[in-house]
Amino acid sequence: MSTSSSLLVSDLHFTWPDGDVVFDGLDAAFASGTTGLVGSNGAGKSTLLKLLTGELTAHQGSVSVPGVLGYLPQDIALRSGLRVDEILRLRELREALHRIESGSGSDDDFAVVGTRWDAEDRAVALLDKLGLSHIVGGRDDLDRVLGTLSGGESMLLALTAELLAEPDVLLLDEPTNNLDLDARTRLYQAIGAFAGVVIVCSHDVELLETVGNIAELRKDRSGPTELRMFGGNFTHYRSVVDAEQEAARAALHDAKNDVRKQERELVESRTKIDRRVRYGKKMFEQKREPKIVMGARKRAAQVSAGKLRNNHIEKVDDARAAMASAEDRLRDDREIRIDLPSTKVHEGQKIVDTADLEVVGPERIALIGPNGSGKTTLLRRLDDAGAEVPWRYLPQRLDVFDESRTVAENVADVAEQATNEQIRAQLARFLFRGSDADAVVSTLSGGERLRAALARILLADPSPKFLMLDEPTNNLDLVSRAHLTEALASYEGALIVASHDLPFLRDLAPTRWVELEGRPSAD
């Protein structure tokens, strides 16, 4: 590993082809240890990680990486056709080893292997350490494809690949998505034991409580995204932000009062000026003084009135500028607002009845269990079986789109009776406002994909009276997660949610908990 201790970003500029400026002169230094990268969906977290890896190219500026860089993307579970040994970057080496072992190895094969004769055994041992011995118990299991694994298993497998490469810098994009509690604990331990620079983009508060620093990316009402570093974990970061917001709210309150005061005084000054003008006009008409004296007084009054008026106008402008400054300091965190009409299910109404599960009435079922226990398989079976009422299923891989079409077009596919205006008005509630609704799905970030998927199932016609959600909070920022919870809490249909996020499940007030045990199939 390299002895250098910091990843440095200098004067980084990046703009999307549509002209949206993401970074405009970004500077940052990430020291050894773990830094949690936070920010609202769309703030540029994944974009920054891709710029650090070189997957995206900055228009200006530089990135200095101390040694070897490892990167774990958030969409690894979508690459279902890849083999385990491909994810582990061992396929070429394994093929060379097998040819050597069979007696047909060439000089090129020996060059590929080098000193890594135990690479397969090391990979199996590391997978066992991360709790994945059930999927890779030996060399032959390295031939399995990613599609046979759960989302959580895929994520841990990809992390294993990065650790096997022994990087100096490790970039992790939402690494705890789909992980059960045991797997999360193992991942926290693996990150904590890493000796180099770790930048972890996450909405997982428990993970963020273990970090040494928080880096917040924030895009205000206008202008590019800015990065701000906070020493300490997530609790410290929130305490600083909350204190600043309280001060900003107080400053905004005072600024609004001052604006009203200055505007009132401006009106009073104009009234006083108008009174003087009327008096001067009256004196001039009565001609009680010499014309030259009256003219001088008129000019003096005009100058005085102008100074008074300009003075009050300046005070109003200053007060409004102070108010604008206070508003800029006050955060404007966007919130998902979801309306779920016509979803009510009556008590005793039959929803679905299969050999796996029976759902009756407006039940709220929390589906829990370790990765690989069969939660996703159960939801898929229920989806295949169909229900007695309109239903929708949101898979954790979010593969519900035509990737080449826009968000609005994908929603229109399932809401044929809705007008374009109605669809766009509803999409605005999911934060796809204006031209955002015309974004092609393949260009969306992880959090944006989830919002689009939620929009597609919840805006469907007819409205779903039975929802099956598989890890719906993955990639959702903390504000949006809270408002998703509120929306689902008011949902009057039947609901079954598979999740490892126990606080989220408890907030949904389940009427029944269903726990699956063992590992019979892939989640």
C-alpha positions as CSV (number, residue, x, y, z in Angstrom):
1,M,0.0,0.0,0.0
2,S,1.0,3.6,-0.6
3,T,2.3,5.6,2.4
4,S,0.6,8.8,1.2
5,S,-2.4,9.5,3.3
6,S,-4.9,11.7,1.4
7,L,-6.9,11.7,-1.7
8,L,-6.9,15.2,-3.1
9,V,-9.4,17.0,-5.4
10,S,-8.3,20.3,-6.9
11,D,-10.4,22.8,-8.9
12,L,-12.8,20.2,-10.2
13,H,-15.3,21.3,-12.9
14,F,-18.0,19.0,-14.4
15,T,-21.1,19.9,-16.4
16,W,-23.6,17.4,-17.9
17,P,-24.2,17.7,-21.7
18,D,-27.5,19.4,-21.1
19,G,-25.7,22.3,-19.4
20,D,-26.5,21.4,-15.8
21,V,-23.4,22.4,-13.8
22,V,-22.5,19.9,-11.1
23,F,-19.1,21.0,-9.8
24,D,-17.5,24.4,-10.5
25,G,-14.0,24.5,-8.9
26,L,-14.5,21.8,-6.2
27,D,-11.6,21.4,-3.8
28,A,-11.4,18.6,-1.2
29,A,-9.0,16.4,0.8
30,F,-9.9,13.0,2.1
31,A,-7.5,11.7,4.7
32,S,-6.9,8.1,5.9
33,G,-9.8,6.6,7.7
34,T,-13.5,6.6,6.8
35,T,-15.4,9.6,5.5
36,G,-19.1,9.4,5.0
37,L,-20.3,11.1,1.9
38,V,-23.9,12.4,2.4
39,G,-26.4,14.6,0.6
40,S,-29.8,14.6,-1.0
41,N,-30.5,12.4,-4.1
42,G,-29.2,14.2,-7.1
43,A,-26.6,16.3,-5.2
44,G,-23.8,14.6,-7.1
45,K,-22.5,11.9,-4.7
46,S,-22.3,9.1,-7.3
47,T,-21.0,11.6,-9.9
48,L,-18.2,12.6,-7.6
49,L,-17.2,9.0,-7.0
50,K,-17.2,8.3,-10.8
51,L,-15.0,11.4,-11.3
52,L,-12.6,10.1,-8.6
53,T,-12.4,6.7,-10.4
54,G,-12.0,8.1,-13.8
55,E,-15.3,6.6,-15.1
56,L,-16.3,10.2,-15.8
57,T,-13.8,12.8,-17.0
58,A,-13.7,16.3,-15.4
59,H,-13.7,19.3,-17.8
60,Q,-11.1,20.9,-15.6
61,G,-9.1,20.2,-12.4
62,S,-7.3,17.1,-11.0
63,V,-7.7,14.2,-8.7
64,S,-4.6,12.8,-6.9
65,V,-5.1,9.2,-5.6
66,P,-2.5,7.8,-3.2
67,G,-1.9,4.4,-4.7
68,V,-4.3,1.8,-5.9
69,L,-8.0,2.7,-6.0
70,G,-10.9,0.3,-5.4
71,Y,-14.6,1.1,-6.3
72,L,-17.8,-0.6,-5.3
73,P,-20.7,0.8,-7.4
74,Q,-24.3,0.8,-6.2
75,D,-25.7,-1.0,-9.2
76,I,-23.6,-4.1,-8.9
77,A,-26.7,-6.3,-8.3
78,L,-28.1,-5.4,-11.8
79,R,-25.2,-7.2,-13.5
80,S,-26.9,-10.5,-13.1
81,G,-25.2,-12.3,-16.0
82,L,-21.7,-12.0,-14.5
83,R,-20.0,-15.0,-12.9
84,V,-18.7,-14.9,-9.4
85,D,-15.1,-15.3,-10.6
86,E,-15.6,-12.4,-13.0
87,I,-16.7,-10.2,-10.1
88,L,-13.7,-11.3,-8.2
89,R,-11.5,-10.7,-11.3
90,L,-10.3,-14.2,-11.1
91,R,-11.7,-15.8,-14.3
92,E,-8.6,-15.4,-16.5
93,L,-6.4,-16.6,-13.7
94,R,-8.6,-19.6,-12.9
95,E,-8.7,-20.6,-16.6
96,A,-4.9,-20.4,-16.7
97,L,-4.6,-22.4,-13.4
98,H,-6.9,-25.1,-14.7
99,R,-4.9,-25.4,-18.0
100,I,-1.7,-25.7,-16.0
101,E,-3.2,-28.3,-13.6
102,S,-4.4,-30.3,-16.6
103,G,-0.9,-30.3,-18.1
104,S,-1.8,-28.0,-21.1
105,G,-0.5,-24.8,-19.6
106,S,1.5,-22.3,-21.7
107,D,4.1,-19.7,-20.8
108,D,1.3,-17.1,-21.0
109,D,-0.7,-19.1,-18.5
110,F,2.3,-19.1,-16.1
111,A,2.7,-15.4,-16.6
112,V,-1.0,-14.8,-15.8
113,V,-0.7,-16.8,-12.5
114,G,2.6,-15.3,-11.4
115,T,2.8,-15.9,-7.7
116,R,-1.0,-16.1,-7.2
117,W,-1.2,-19.9,-6.9
118,D,-3.5,-19.7,-3.9
119,A,-5.9,-17.0,-5.3
120,E,-8.9,-19.3,-5.4
121,D,-8.4,-20.5,-1.8
122,R,-7.8,-16.9,-0.6
123,A,-11.1,-15.8,-2.3
124,V,-13.0,-18.6,-0.7
125,A,-11.5,-17.9,2.7
126,L,-12.4,-14.1,2.5
127,L,-15.9,-14.9,1.4
128,D,-16.3,-17.2,4.4
129,K,-15.0,-14.4,6.6
130,L,-17.8,-12.1,5.2
131,G,-20.4,-14.7,5.8
132,L,-20.7,-16.0,2.2
133,S,-19.5,-19.6,2.7
134,H,-23.1,-20.7,1.8
135,I,-22.8,-19.5,-1.7
136,V,-19.1,-20.2,-2.3
137,G,-18.1,-23.1,-0.3
138,G,-15.3,-24.2,-2.7
139,R,-13.7,-23.6,-6.0
140,D,-16.5,-24.9,-8.1
141,D,-19.0,-22.4,-6.7
142,L,-16.9,-19.6,-8.3
143,D,-18.7,-20.5,-11.5
144,R,-22.1,-19.3,-10.2
145,V,-23.7,-16.3,-11.9
146,L,-24.7,-13.2,-10.0
147,G,-28.4,-13.6,-10.9
148,T,-28.5,-16.6,-8.5
149,L,-27.5,-14.5,-5.5
150,S,-29.4,-12.0,-3.5
151,G,-28.8,-8.2,-3.8
152,G,-27.0,-8.3,-0.4
153,E,-24.9,-11.2,-1.4
154,S,-23.9,-9.5,-4.6
155,M,-22.8,-6.4,-2.7
156,L,-20.7,-8.4,-0.3
157,L,-19.2,-10.4,-3.2
158,A,-18.2,-7.2,-4.9
159,L,-16.7,-5.8,-1.7
160,T,-14.7,-9.0,-1.4
161,A,-13.3,-8.4,-4.9
162,E,-12.1,-4.9,-4.0
163,L,-10.5,-6.2,-0.7
164,L,-8.7,-8.9,-2.6
165,A,-7.1,-6.3,-4.8
166,E,-5.6,-4.7,-1.7
167,P,-6.3,-1.0,-2.7
168,D,-5.0,2.1,-0.9
169,V,-8.3,4.0,-1.5
170,L,-11.7,2.4,-1.3
171,L,-14.8,4.1,-2.7
172,L,-18.2,2.6,-1.7
173,D,-21.5,3.6,-3.1
174,E,-24.4,2.6,-0.9
175,P,-22.7,-0.6,0.2
176,T,-25.4,-1.7,2.8
177,N,-28.3,-1.8,0.3
178,N,-30.0,-5.1,0.6
179,L,-27.7,-6.3,3.4
180,D,-29.3,-8.1,6.4
181,L,-28.3,-7.2,9.9
182,D,-25.5,-9.8,10.2
183,A,-24.1,-8.9,6.8
184,R,-24.1,-5.2,7.7
185,T,-22.2,-5.9,10.9
186,R,-19.6,-7.8,8.9
187,L,-19.3,-5.0,6.4
188,Y,-18.9,-2.4,9.2
189,Q,-16.1,-4.5,10.6
190,A,-14.4,-4.9,7.2
191,I,-14.5,-1.1,6.6
192,G,-13.3,-0.4,10.1
193,A,-10.3,-2.7,9.6
194,F,-9.3,-1.1,6.3
195,A,-6.1,0.9,6.7
196,G,-6.3,3.3,3.8
197,V,-8.7,6.0,2.7
198,V,-12.4,5.0,2.6
199,I,-15.1,7.2,1.1
200,V,-18.5,5.7,1.7
201,C,-21.6,7.2,0.1
202,S,-24.6,6.1,2.2
203,H,-27.9,6.9,3.8
204,D,-27.3,4.2,6.4
205,V,-27.3,6.1,9.7
206,E,-25.8,3.2,11.6
207,L,-22.9,3.0,9.2
208,L,-22.4,6.8,9.2
209,E,-22.2,6.7,13.0
210,T,-18.9,4.7,12.7
211,V,-17.1,7.1,10.4
212,G,-14.5,9.7,11.4
213,N,-15.6,12.5,9.1
214,I,-18.7,13.5,7.2
215,A,-18.4,15.2,3.7
216,E,-21.7,16.8,2.7
217,L,-22.5,17.6,-0.9
218,R,-25.2,20.2,-1.2
219,K,-26.8,22.0,-4.1
220,D,-28.7,25.1,-3.1
221,R,-31.5,26.9,-4.9
222,S,-29.0,28.0,-7.6
223,G,-25.4,27.4,-8.5
224,P,-23.2,24.3,-8.5
225,T,-22.9,21.7,-5.8
226,E,-20.5,22.5,-2.9
227,L,-18.7,20.2,-0.5
228,R,-18.3,20.8,3.2
229,M,-16.3,18.7,5.6
230,F,-17.4,18.0,9.2
231,G,-15.2,16.3,11.7
232,G,-16.9,13.5,13.6
233,N,-19.7,11.1,12.9
234,F,-23.3,11.5,11.7
235,T,-24.6,12.6,15.1
236,H,-22.0,15.4,15.3
237,Y,-22.8,16.5,11.8
238,R,-26.5,16.6,12.5
239,S,-25.9,18.6,15.7
240,V,-23.9,21.2,13.8
241,V,-26.4,21.5,11.0
242,D,-29.4,21.6,13.3
243,A,-27.8,24.4,15.3
244,E,-27.0,26.4,12.1
245,Q,-30.6,25.9,10.9
246,E,-32.0,27.2,14.2
247,A,-29.8,30.3,13.9
248,A,-30.8,30.7,10.2
249,R,-34.5,30.5,11.1
250,A,-34.0,33.1,13.8
251,A,-32.1,35.4,11.4
252,L,-34.7,35.0,8.7
253,H,-37.5,35.9,11.2
254,D,-35.5,39.1,12.2
255,A,-34.8,39.9,8.6
256,K,-38.5,39.6,7.6
257,N,-39.4,41.9,10.5
258,D,-36.8,44.4,9.4
259,V,-38.0,44.4,5.8
260,R,-41.5,45.1,7.0
261,K,-40.2,48.0,9.2
262,Q,-38.2,49.5,6.4
263,E,-41.0,49.2,3.9
264,R,-43.4,50.9,6.4
265,E,-40.9,53.7,7.0
266,L,-40.5,54.1,3.2
267,V,-44.3,54.6,2.9
268,E,-44.2,57.1,5.8
269,S,-41.3,59.0,4.2
270,R,-43.2,59.2,0.9
271,T,-46.3,60.5,2.7
272,K,-44.1,63.1,4.4
273,I,-42.5,64.1,1.0
274,D,-45.9,64.4,-0.7
275,R,-47.1,66.6,2.2
276,R,-44.1,68.9,1.7
277,V,-44.7,69.1,-2.0
278,R,-48.3,70.1,-1.6
279,Y,-47.4,72.7,1.0
280,G,-44.7,74.2,-1.3
281,K,-47.1,74.3,-4.2
282,K,-49.6,76.1,-2.1
283,M,-47.0,78.7,-1.0
284,F,-45.9,79.2,-4.6
285,E,-49.5,79.8,-5.7
286,Q,-50.1,82.3,-2.9
287,K,-46.9,84.1,-3.8
288,R,-46.3,85.2,-0.2
289,E,-42.5,85.4,-0.7
290,P,-40.3,86.7,-3.5
291,K,-40.0,84.4,-6.5
292,I,-36.3,83.9,-6.1
293,V,-36.7,82.9,-2.5
294,M,-39.5,80.5,-3.3
295,G,-37.5,78.9,-6.1
296,A,-34.5,78.4,-3.8
297,R,-36.8,76.8,-1.3
298,K,-38.3,74.6,-3.9
299,R,-34.9,73.3,-5.1
300,A,-33.8,72.7,-1.5
301,A,-37.0,70.8,-0.8
302,Q,-36.5,68.6,-3.9
303,V,-32.9,67.8,-2.9
304,S,-34.0,67.0,0.7
305,A,-36.9,64.9,-0.5
306,G,-34.6,63.0,-2.9
307,K,-32.1,62.3,-0.1
308,L,-34.9,61.1,2.2
309,R,-36.4,58.9,-0.4
310,N,-33.1,57.4,-1.5
311,N,-32.1,56.8,2.1
312,H,-35.2,54.8,2.8
313,I,-35.0,52.9,-0.5
314,E,-31.4,51.9,0.3
315,K,-32.6,50.7,3.8
316,V,-35.3,48.6,2.2
317,D,-32.8,47.2,-0.4
318,D,-30.4,46.3,2.4
319,A,-33.1,44.7,4.5
320,R,-34.3,42.6,1.5
321,A,-30.6,41.6,0.8
322,A,-30.3,40.5,4.4
323,M,-33.5,38.5,4.2
324,A,-32.3,36.8,0.9
325,S,-29.0,35.9,2.6
326,A,-30.9,34.4,5.6
327,E,-33.1,32.4,3.2
328,D,-30.0,31.0,1.5
329,R,-28.7,29.8,4.8
330,L,-32.0,28.0,5.5
331,R,-32.0,24.6,3.9
332,D,-34.7,23.8,1.3
333,D,-34.6,20.0,1.5
334,R,-37.0,18.7,-1.1
335,E,-39.6,16.2,0.0
336,I,-41.5,13.5,-1.8
337,R,-45.3,14.1,-1.5
338,I,-47.3,11.1,-2.4
339,D,-51.1,10.9,-2.9
340,L,-52.6,7.4,-3.0
341,P,-56.3,7.7,-3.9
342,S,-58.7,4.8,-4.3
343,T,-56.6,2.3,-2.5
344,K,-58.8,1.3,0.4
345,V,-59.3,-2.4,1.2
346,H,-62.2,-3.5,3.5
347,E,-61.8,-5.8,6.5
348,G,-62.1,-9.4,5.5
349,Q,-61.6,-8.8,1.8
350,K,-59.5,-11.5,0.2
351,I,-56.3,-10.2,-1.4
352,V,-54.2,-13.3,-2.2
353,D,-54.2,-16.9,-1.1
354,T,-51.4,-19.2,-2.1
355,A,-49.5,-22.1,-0.5
356,D,-46.8,-19.5,0.6
357,L,-49.0,-16.8,2.2
358,E,-52.5,-15.7,2.7
359,V,-53.3,-12.0,2.8
360,V,-56.8,-10.8,3.9
361,G,-58.0,-7.2,4.3
362,P,-55.7,-4.2,4.8
363,E,-53.0,-6.2,6.3
364,R,-49.5,-4.6,6.7
365,I,-47.0,-7.4,6.7
366,A,-43.3,-6.9,7.5
367,L,-41.3,-9.6,5.8
368,I,-37.9,-10.2,7.4
369,G,-35.1,-12.7,7.3
370,P,-31.4,-13.0,6.4
371,N,-30.1,-12.6,2.8
372,G,-30.9,-15.7,0.8
373,S,-33.8,-16.8,3.1
374,G,-36.3,-16.4,0.3
375,K,-38.0,-13.1,0.8
376,T,-37.6,-12.0,-2.8
377,T,-38.6,-15.4,-4.0
378,L,-41.8,-15.2,-1.9
379,L,-42.7,-11.8,-3.3
380,R,-42.1,-13.0,-6.9
381,R,-44.4,-16.0,-6.3
382,L,-47.1,-13.7,-5.0
383,D,-46.6,-11.5,-8.0
384,D,-46.8,-14.4,-10.4
385,A,-49.9,-15.8,-8.7
386,G,-51.7,-12.5,-8.9
387,A,-54.2,-11.0,-6.5
388,E,-58.0,-10.5,-6.2
389,V,-57.4,-6.7,-6.4
390,P,-55.2,-4.4,-8.5
391,W,-51.6,-5.0,-7.3
392,R,-48.0,-3.8,-8.0
393,Y,-44.6,-5.3,-7.2
394,L,-41.4,-3.2,-6.7
395,P,-38.4,-5.5,-7.1
396,Q,-35.2,-4.5,-5.3
397,R,-33.2,-4.6,-8.6
398,L,-35.6,-1.9,-9.9
399,D,-35.7,-3.6,-13.4
400,V,-39.2,-2.3,-14.1
401,F,-38.4,0.2,-16.8
402,D,-37.8,0.6,-20.5
403,E,-34.4,2.0,-20.0
404,S,-34.3,3.9,-23.3
405,R,-37.5,5.9,-22.5
406,T,-38.1,8.9,-20.2
407,V,-39.5,8.8,-16.7
408,A,-42.8,10.4,-18.0
409,E,-43.1,7.8,-20.8
410,N,-42.5,4.9,-18.4
411,V,-45.3,6.2,-16.1
412,A,-47.6,6.8,-19.1
413,D,-47.2,3.1,-20.0
414,V,-49.1,2.1,-16.8
415,A,-51.4,5.1,-16.5
416,E,-53.1,5.1,-20.0
417,Q,-56.1,7.1,-18.9
418,A,-54.0,10.0,-17.5
419,T,-53.2,13.1,-19.6
420,N,-49.6,14.3,-20.0
421,E,-50.4,17.2,-17.7
422,Q,-51.7,14.9,-15.0
423,I,-48.7,12.6,-15.2
424,R,-46.3,15.5,-14.9
425,A,-48.2,17.0,-12.0
426,Q,-48.0,13.7,-10.2
427,L,-44.3,13.2,-11.1
428,A,-43.6,16.6,-9.5
429,R,-44.6,15.1,-6.2
430,F,-41.8,12.6,-6.7
431,L,-39.4,15.5,-7.4
432,F,-39.4,15.0,-11.2
433,R,-40.3,18.6,-11.9
434,G,-40.2,20.2,-15.4
435,S,-37.5,18.8,-17.6
436,D,-36.5,16.2,-14.9
437,A,-39.6,14.2,-16.0
438,D,-38.0,14.0,-19.5
439,A,-34.8,12.4,-18.2
440,V,-34.0,9.0,-19.9
441,V,-34.2,6.3,-17.2
442,S,-30.7,4.9,-18.0
443,T,-29.2,8.2,-17.0
444,L,-30.8,8.3,-13.5
445,S,-28.9,7.9,-10.2
446,G,-29.7,5.1,-7.8
447,G,-32.0,7.3,-5.7
448,E,-33.6,8.8,-8.8
449,R,-34.3,5.3,-10.1
450,L,-36.0,4.4,-6.9
451,R,-38.2,7.5,-7.0
452,A,-39.1,6.8,-10.6
453,A,-39.9,3.2,-9.8
454,L,-42.1,4.2,-6.9
455,A,-43.9,6.7,-9.2
456,R,-44.4,4.0,-11.8
457,I,-46.2,1.6,-9.4
458,L,-48.0,4.2,-7.3
459,L,-49.3,6.2,-10.2
460,A,-50.6,3.2,-12.1
461,D,-54.2,3.0,-13.3
462,P,-56.0,1.4,-11.6
463,S,-54.5,2.4,-8.3
464,P,-52.9,-0.6,-6.6
465,K,-54.8,-1.9,-3.6
466,F,-52.0,-4.4,-2.8
467,L,-48.4,-3.3,-2.8
468,M,-45.4,-5.7,-2.6
469,L,-42.2,-3.8,-1.9
470,D,-38.7,-5.3,-1.9
471,E,-36.2,-3.1,0.0
472,P,-38.0,0.2,-0.9
473,T,-35.7,2.5,1.1
474,N,-32.5,1.5,-0.8
475,N,-30.8,4.7,-2.2
476,L,-33.4,7.0,-0.8
477,D,-32.1,10.0,1.1
478,L,-33.1,10.5,4.7
479,V,-35.7,13.2,4.0
480,S,-37.3,11.2,1.3
481,R,-37.3,8.1,3.4
482,A,-39.2,9.8,6.2
483,H,-41.8,11.1,3.7
484,L,-42.1,7.7,2.1
485,T,-42.8,6.3,5.5
486,E,-45.5,9.0,6.0
487,A,-47.1,8.2,2.6
488,L,-47.2,4.4,3.3
489,A,-48.5,5.0,6.8
490,S,-51.6,6.6,5.2
491,Y,-52.0,3.9,2.6
492,E,-55.3,2.0,3.1
493,G,-54.6,-1.0,0.9
494,A,-52.8,-4.3,1.7
495,L,-49.1,-4.0,2.1
496,I,-46.2,-6.4,2.3
497,V,-42.7,-5.0,2.7
498,A,-39.4,-7.0,2.7
499,S,-36.7,-5.0,4.3
500,H,-33.6,-5.1,6.6
501,D,-34.4,-1.6,7.8
502,L,-36.1,-2.4,11.1
503,P,-36.8,1.3,12.1
504,F,-38.5,1.8,8.7
505,L,-40.6,-1.3,9.2
506,R,-41.6,-0.4,12.7
507,D,-42.7,3.1,11.5
508,L,-45.1,1.3,9.1
509,A,-47.0,-0.2,12.1
510,P,-47.2,-3.8,10.7
511,T,-50.2,-5.8,11.7
512,R,-48.1,-9.0,11.2
513,W,-44.4,-9.9,11.0
514,V,-43.4,-12.8,8.8
515,E,-39.8,-14.1,9.4
516,L,-38.1,-16.5,7.0
517,E,-35.2,-18.6,8.2
518,G,-32.4,-20.5,6.5
519,R,-31.2,-19.9,3.0
520,P,-33.3,-22.0,0.6
521,S,-33.0,-19.6,-2.4
522,A,-31.7,-16.3,-3.6
523,D,-33.1,-13.0,-2.5
